[in-house]
């Protein structure tokens, strides 16, 4: 397949994650703890992993390098998610998420330095606009982090680096192992951390086990899981320095527009600026030529 296949899969991830983002917080708002949402997410990774493995005849690479790459990718992703649960308990989410949103900077830097990836000026402009748009989606003017200490910032930086490095290794691993194998390891490592999520859960508090709790979590998290699978395919066929900012800027764009349509609330000017920048970035990255000059 060509680089356009990478763009195709990146756009699927963008769409799925955009819809997921609009509803991801609802289960927790309905009384279903975020740690249990993680458990549901880990379980929803199983169906797409099985479908992907079946496509390649259940052949999962088990050589030392594949195990190392797969384990590292899985731990960086799932471990970052677990740390995020703790981060939002110690700091303001409206400042944590803009910091984490800059994880493509790490991916781009590693891909350009170590993988020698390059883009045209058109693609470079798209990357810059995407990076500029990311923090704007979660930034709230006038909000301060007073009283929260600095631990939340350290956690956010760790997650930023973890997810940026994870995306880089997704691209690197796709050179020597199948995308299906990568996702299989991601699923296994995600499931391996389920006991940690359960240990972090306060079962002494009332928990909503109804359809609008775990039921809604399952519906939204399957979008997250399928989007993760198509992201692995996007890194297989596309450039990491294009796929990473496109997915990370495009998904919040869809989330913002969908939330606007459903809630009928006009976003703040800062978020409107983020929407505009993300739209331009997605357009420029989609127009990036097949072969850069």
C-alpha positions in Angstrom: 0.0 0.0 0.0 1.0 3.7 -0.5 1.3 6.6 1.9 -2.3 7.4 1.0 -3.3 4.2 2.9 -1.6 5.7 5.9 -3.7 8.8 5.5 -6.8 6.7 5.1 -6.2 4.8 8.4 -5.2 8.1 10.2 -8.5 9.6 9.2 -10.4 6.6 10.5 -8.6 7.0 13.8 -9.4 10.7 13.8 -13.1 10.0 13.2 -13.4 7.2 15.8 -11.4 9.1 18.5 -13.3 12.3 17.7 -16.7 10.6 18.4 -15.2 8.8 21.4 -13.9 12.1 22.9 -17.4 13.6 22.8 -18.8 10.9 25.0 -15.8 9.5 26.9 -16.5 11.5 30.1 -20.1 10.6 30.3 -19.7 7.2 32.2 -17.6 8.9 34.9 -20.2 11.7 35.2 -22.8 9.1 35.6 -21.0 7.5 38.6 -18.8 4.9 36.9 -15.2 5.4 38.1 -12.5 6.2 35.6 -10.4 3.4 36.8 -13.2 1.0 35.9 -13.5 2.7 32.6 -9.9 1.6 32.0 -10.9 -2.0 32.8 -13.7 -1.7 30.2 -11.3 -0.2 27.7 -8.8 -3.0 28.2 -11.6 -5.6 27.6 -12.8 -3.7 24.4 -9.3 -4.1 23.0 -9.9 -7.9 22.7 -12.4 -8.0 19.8 -10.3 -5.9 17.4 -7.2 -7.7 18.4 -8.8 -11.1 17.6 -10.1 -9.8 14.2 -6.6 -8.4 13.4 -4.9 -11.7 14.4 -7.3 -13.7 12.4 -6.4 -11.6 9.3 -2.8 -12.8 9.5 -3.7 -16.4 10.3 -3.0 -16.0 14.0 0.7 -15.5 13.3 2.1 -13.3 16.0 5.8 -12.5 16.0 7.5 -13.9 19.1 11.2 -13.2 18.5 13.1 -11.2 21.0 12.9 -7.9 19.2 9.2 -8.2 18.5 8.5 -9.0 22.2 10.6 -6.0 23.2 8.9 -3.6 20.9 5.4 -4.9 21.6 6.0 -4.8 25.4 7.4 -1.4 25.3 4.6 0.0 23.1 2.0 -1.6 25.3 3.5 -0.4 28.6 4.0 3.1 27.4 0.4 3.4 26.3 -1.4 1.6 29.1 1.1 2.9 31.7 0.5 6.5 30.6 -3.2 5.9 30.8 -2.9 4.6 34.4 -0.7 7.6 35.4 -3.3 9.9 33.8 -5.9 8.7 36.3 -3.6 9.7 39.2 -2.6 13.0 37.5 -6.2 14.2 37.3 -6.7 13.5 41.0 -3.7 15.7 41.9 -4.0 18.5 39.4 -6.3 20.5 37.1 -7.4 18.6 34.0 -7.8 21.8 32.1 -4.0 22.3 32.3 -2.9 18.6 32.3 -4.5 17.8 28.9 -3.0 20.7 27.0 0.4 19.5 28.2 -0.2 15.9 27.2 -1.6 17.1 23.8 1.9 18.1 22.8 3.1 14.4 22.7 3.4 14.6 18.9 6.4 16.9 19.4 8.3 14.0 20.8 7.2 11.7 18.0 8.1 14.2 15.4 11.6 14.9 16.9 12.5 11.2 17.2 11.2 10.4 13.7 13.1 13.2 12.1 16.3 12.5 14.0 16.3 8.7 14.0 14.1 7.6 11.1 15.1 10.5 8.8 11.5 11.3 7.9 10.9 14.5 6.0 7.9 16.4 4.6 7.4 19.2 2.1 6.9 22.8 3.2 3.1 22.2 2.9 3.3 19.3 5.3 5.6 21.2 7.7 3.1 24.0 7.9 0.4 21.5 8.6 2.4 20.0 11.5 3.1 23.4 13.0 -0.6 24.4 12.8 -1.6 21.0 14.4 0.9 21.5 17.3 -0.4 25.0 17.8 -4.0 23.9 17.9 -3.6 21.0 20.3 -3.3 22.9 23.6 -6.1 25.3 22.7 -8.8 22.6 22.9 -8.4 22.1 26.6 -7.1 25.5 27.7 -9.4 27.6 29.8 -8.4 31.3 30.0 -8.1 32.7 33.5 -7.8 29.3 35.2 -4.9 28.9 37.6 -3.2 25.8 39.1 -2.9 27.4 42.5 -3.1 24.9 45.4 -2.4 21.9 43.2 1.4 21.9 43.7 3.8 20.7 40.9 3.3 17.0 41.0 0.5 17.1 38.3 3.0 18.9 36.0 5.6 16.2 36.4 3.0 13.5 35.8 1.8 15.3 32.7 5.3 15.6 31.3 5.9 11.9 31.9 2.7 11.0 30.1 3.6 13.4 27.2 7.0 11.7 26.8 5.5 8.2 27.2 2.9 8.6 24.5 5.3 10.5 22.2 7.8 7.7 22.5 5.1 5.1 22.1 4.1 6.6 18.7 7.7 6.6 17.6 8.1 2.9 18.4 4.9 2.1 16.7 6.4 3.4 13.5 9.8 1.7 14.2 8.2 -1.7 15.1 6.1 -1.7 11.9 9.4 -2.0 9.9 10.1 -5.5 11.4 6.8 -6.9 12.6 3.2 -6.9 11.6 0.7 -4.2 12.7 -1.5 -7.1 14.0 1.3 -8.3 16.2 1.9 -4.8 17.6 -1.8 -4.5 18.5 -1.8 -7.9 20.1 1.0 -6.9 22.5 -0.8 -3.6 23.2 -3.9 -5.6 24.2 -2.0 -8.0 26.4 -0.2 -5.2 28.2 -3.4 -3.3 28.6 -5.1 -6.3 30.2 -2.1 -6.9 32.4 -2.6 -3.6 34.2 -6.3 -4.3 34.9 -5.4 -5.5 38.5 -3.7 -2.1 39.1 -6.8 -0.2 38.0 -9.0 -2.4 40.2 -6.6 -1.7 43.2 -6.9 2.1 42.5 -10.7 1.9 42.6 -12.6 3.0 45.7 -15.3 0.3 45.9 -16.5 1.9 49.2 -18.2 4.7 47.2 -21.4 4.1 45.3 -20.8 2.8 41.7 -23.2 3.0 38.9 -23.4 -0.4 37.2 -26.2 0.4 34.9 -26.4 0.9 31.2 -25.3 4.5 31.4 -22.2 3.4 33.4 -20.3 0.3 32.1 -22.7 0.0 29.2 -22.0 3.4 27.9 -18.3 3.0 28.7 -18.2 -0.2 26.5 -19.8 1.6 23.6 -17.5 4.6 23.7 -14.3 2.6 24.5 -14.8 0.2 21.5 -14.4 3.4 19.4 -11.2 4.1 21.2 -9.9 0.6 20.7 -10.7 0.3 17.0 -9.2 3.8 16.6 -6.0 2.5 18.2 -5.8 -0.4 15.8 -6.2 1.8 12.8 -3.6 4.1 14.2 -1.1 1.2 14.2 -2.0 0.6 10.5 -1.6 4.4 9.9 1.9 4.3 11.3 2.7 1.2 9.2 1.8 2.9 5.9 2.3 6.6 6.7 5.0 8.9 8.1 5.0 9.3 11.8 5.6 13.0 11.6 2.3 13.3 9.6 0.1 10.6 11.3 0.8 11.7 14.8 -0.2 15.4 14.6 -3.1 14.6 12.2 -4.7 12.2 14.6 -4.0 14.2 17.7 -5.3 17.5 16.2 -8.1 16.1 14.0 -9.8 14.0 16.8 -10.3 17.0 19.1 -11.6 19.0 16.2 -14.4 16.4 15.6 -15.0 16.2 19.3 -15.4 20.0 19.6 -17.7 20.1 16.6 -19.8 17.2 17.7 -20.1 18.6 21.3 -21.2 21.9 19.8 -23.8 20.2 17.7 -25.1 18.1 20.6 -25.0 20.7 23.4 -25.7 23.8 21.3 -23.0 25.7 23.2 -20.7 28.1 21.4 -17.0 27.3 22.4 -14.8 30.0 23.9 -12.8 32.1 21.4 -9.6 30.1 22.3 -11.3 26.8 21.4 -12.7 28.3 18.2 -9.1 29.3 17.3 -8.1 25.7 18.0 -10.9 24.4 15.8 -9.8 26.7 12.9 -6.1 25.8 13.2 -6.9 22.0 13.4 -9.0 22.2 10.3 -6.3 24.0 8.3 -3.7 21.5 9.7 -5.8 18.5 8.7 -6.3 19.9 5.3 -2.6 20.6 4.7 -1.5 17.2 6.0 -4.1 15.5 3.8 -2.7 17.4 0.8 0.9 16.4 1.6 2.3 15.0 -1.7 3.0 11.2 -2.0 6.7 11.8 -2.4 8.2 14.9 -0.8 10.6 17.0 -2.8 
